[in-house]
Amino acid sequence: MSTLNSAAEQVAQRRGLMVFLALAVLTVIEYIVAVSLDSVPVLVALLAVAAGAKCWAITVYFMHVSKLWRGEEAH
C-alpha cells in the first residue's frame, strides 16, 4: 500500500510543479506583453486571456473546485 501512496504523492507533486511552472511562464508572458505592446485594446485582451488561464489553473488545482460536484463519499 505504501508504494501506491508514494506513487500517488509523486504524481501530485509533479502536477503541482507543472502548475507552478505554467503560472510562472504565464506571468513572464504577461510581463513581456505589458512592456512590449502599445495598442491598449490588444494589450488588455492578451492580459485578460493570460489572467483567465491563471485563474483557471489556480481554481482547478489549488482550490479543488471539481470536488464540489462529487458526492459526500468522495471527500
Rosetta silent file (secondary structure, phi, psi, omega in degrees, C-alpha in Angstrom):
SEQUENCE: MSTLNSAAEQVAQRRGLMVFLALAVLTVIEYIVAVSLDSVPVLVALLAVAAGAKCWAITVYFMHVSKLWRGEEAH
SCORE:     score description
SCORE:     0.000 S_00000001
   1 L     0.000  -33.866 -177.837    0.000    0.000    0.000 S_00000001
   2 H   -67.163  -30.561  177.998    2.859    2.388    0.729 S_00000001
   3 H   -69.230  -35.916  176.090    4.170    2.118   -2.844 S_00000001
   4 H   -65.993  -41.394 -179.527    0.766    3.157   -4.178 S_00000001
   5 H   -65.443  -44.010 -179.608    0.664    6.033   -1.757 S_00000001
   6 H   -68.715  -34.251  176.218    4.148    7.223   -2.621 S_00000001
   7 H   -65.386  -41.547  177.871    3.387    6.878   -6.352 S_00000001
   8 H   -65.530  -37.960  178.204    0.247    8.952   -5.899 S_00000001
   9 H   -66.004  -39.463  178.594    2.214   11.522   -3.926 S_00000001
  10 H   -64.501  -40.440  177.644    4.837   11.711   -6.672 S_00000001
  11 H   -63.622  -44.010  179.737    2.140   12.276   -9.289 S_00000001
  12 H   -64.213  -40.862  178.360    0.566   15.006   -7.148 S_00000001
  13 H   -66.031  -40.736  178.804    3.941   16.675   -6.595 S_00000001
  14 H   -64.528  -41.799  178.503    4.745   16.531  -10.303 S_00000001
  15 H   -64.406  -41.849  177.199    1.352   18.013  -11.151 S_00000001
  16 H   -61.765  -40.424  177.696    1.855   20.764   -8.586 S_00000001
  17 H   -65.191  -40.759  179.325    5.255   21.571  -10.044 S_00000001
  18 H   -64.961  -39.647  177.446    3.803   21.693  -13.563 S_00000001
  19 H   -65.656  -42.394  177.891    1.045   24.074  -12.426 S_00000001
  20 H   -59.921  -46.476  179.612    3.634   26.257  -10.693 S_00000001
  21 H   -64.187  -39.804  178.204    5.782   26.351  -13.830 S_00000001
  22 H   -62.633  -42.107  177.923    2.765   27.119  -16.023 S_00000001
  23 H   -64.925  -39.093  178.200    1.825   30.027  -13.743 S_00000001
  24 H   -65.067  -43.521  179.070    5.409   31.301  -13.825 S_00000001
  25 H   -63.757  -43.606  178.428    5.535   31.102  -17.633 S_00000001
  26 H   -62.763  -36.077  177.862    2.201   32.900  -17.940 S_00000001
  27 H   -65.865  -41.867  177.107    3.473   35.625  -15.605 S_00000001
  28 H   -63.380  -42.326  178.128    6.593   36.105  -17.741 S_00000001
  29 H   -62.321  -42.171  176.907    4.416   36.250  -20.857 S_00000001
  30 H   -58.008  -44.799 -179.607    2.183   38.845  -19.176 S_00000001
  31 H   -62.498  -47.463 -179.250    5.217   40.976  -18.383 S_00000001
  32 H   -61.015  -43.399  178.812    6.610   40.736  -21.910 S_00000001
  33 H   -63.183  -43.511 -176.097    3.236   41.618  -23.409 S_00000001
  34 H   -64.329  -37.202 -177.042    2.775   44.524  -20.997 S_00000001
  35 H   -89.122  -13.447 -174.723    6.122   46.134  -21.760 S_00000001
  36 H  -106.258  -18.259 -177.314    6.185   45.500  -25.494 S_00000001
  37 L   -98.750  141.176  176.379    2.712   46.403  -26.769 S_00000001
  38 L  -103.588  -21.296 -178.102    1.473   49.929  -27.362 S_00000001
  39 L   -78.753  111.819 -175.345   -2.046   49.066  -28.511 S_00000001
  40 H   -62.925  -45.675  179.972   -4.237   49.241  -25.426 S_00000001
  41 H   -60.556  -40.740  178.629   -7.132   47.098  -26.745 S_00000001
  42 H   -68.128  -41.504  178.690   -4.762   44.296  -27.798 S_00000001
  43 H   -58.740  -49.166 -179.326   -2.844   44.619  -24.536 S_00000001
  44 H   -63.020  -41.883 -179.743   -5.987   44.347  -22.447 S_00000001
  45 H   -63.363  -46.331 -179.482   -7.264   41.386  -24.470 S_00000001
  46 H   -66.539  -40.233  178.509   -3.999   39.430  -24.182 S_00000001
  47 H   -68.060  -33.899  177.455   -3.621   40.178  -20.482 S_00000001
  48 H   -66.728  -39.963  177.651   -7.234   39.129  -19.879 S_00000001
  49 H   -63.773  -46.121  179.465   -6.609   35.808  -21.623 S_00000001
  50 H   -63.295  -41.815  178.642   -3.463   35.188  -19.568 S_00000001
  51 H   -65.047  -39.004  177.220   -5.255   36.151  -16.346 S_00000001
  52 H   -63.634  -41.233  178.484   -8.136   33.838  -17.208 S_00000001
  53 H   -64.728  -41.710  178.529   -5.757   30.943  -17.802 S_00000001
  54 H   -66.511  -40.670  178.297   -4.008   31.595  -14.490 S_00000001
  55 H   -61.005  -43.812  179.621   -7.342   31.886  -12.691 S_00000001
  56 H   -62.026  -46.842 -178.099   -8.480   28.560  -14.155 S_00000001
  57 H   -62.327  -43.527  179.832   -5.262   26.775  -13.133 S_00000001
  58 H   -65.821  -43.774 -178.292   -5.381   28.113   -9.583 S_00000001
  59 H   -64.744  -45.111 -177.107   -9.068   27.335   -9.175 S_00000001
  60 H   -72.269  -46.540 -173.561   -8.840   23.789  -10.518 S_00000001
  61 H   -83.793  -50.908 -172.382   -5.586   22.705   -8.917 S_00000001
  62 H   -86.358  -28.096 -177.962   -5.246   24.611   -5.651 S_00000001
  63 L   -98.394   -6.461  175.505   -8.902   25.179   -4.743 S_00000001
  64 L    52.576   45.928 -176.917  -10.091   21.691   -5.777 S_00000001
  65 H   -62.681  -29.956 -178.671  -13.327   23.022   -7.263 S_00000001
  66 H   -61.431  -24.058  178.912  -14.038   19.730   -9.016 S_00000001
  67 H   -71.599  -14.737 -179.622  -14.732   18.162   -5.612 S_00000001
  68 H   -66.312  -28.537 -176.174  -17.770   20.397   -5.183 S_00000001
  69 H   -98.696    5.375  175.672  -19.787   18.302   -7.623 S_00000001
  70 L   -89.280  160.356  177.243  -18.822   14.914   -6.178 S_00000001
  71 L   -70.989  168.988 -178.174  -20.921   13.071   -3.654 S_00000001
  72 H   -61.759  -34.010 -177.744  -20.167   13.176    0.051 S_00000001
  73 H   -68.639  -17.279 -178.483  -18.494    9.756   -0.011 S_00000001
  74 H   -83.874   -9.194 -177.136  -15.838   11.042   -2.413 S_00000001
  75 L   -74.202    0.000    0.000  -14.471   13.631    0.059 S_00000001
